[in-house]
Amino acid sequence: MIKSIAFGLTLFLGLSIITGLIGLRSASACNRTAGCAMDSLLEDHMMMQNGKMKDAMAAGKDNIDAFHRLQEAERRFGAGASAPRR
């Protein structure tokens, strides 16, 4: 009986320490003076300066256009016929 209680207590304490350490790592990632919000703003600004944002916006627009084409194809073929295989 004492062995099982000791084992349970050890297991509980071990898991508590491990989950606490995991939580501390993610919480302390943005524990700086400027914080993560400033890092995000700076990253967005750098993307605008080097042209990556324009590329990302173009890729997003292409994805939206492809989605709309897929929806239109589904509407055209309706529920009765199946869509052609590619």
Secondary structure as UniProt FT lines:
FT   HELIX           2..27
FT   HELIX           28..30
FT   HELIX           35..50
FT   HELIX           52..77
FT   TURN            78..80
//
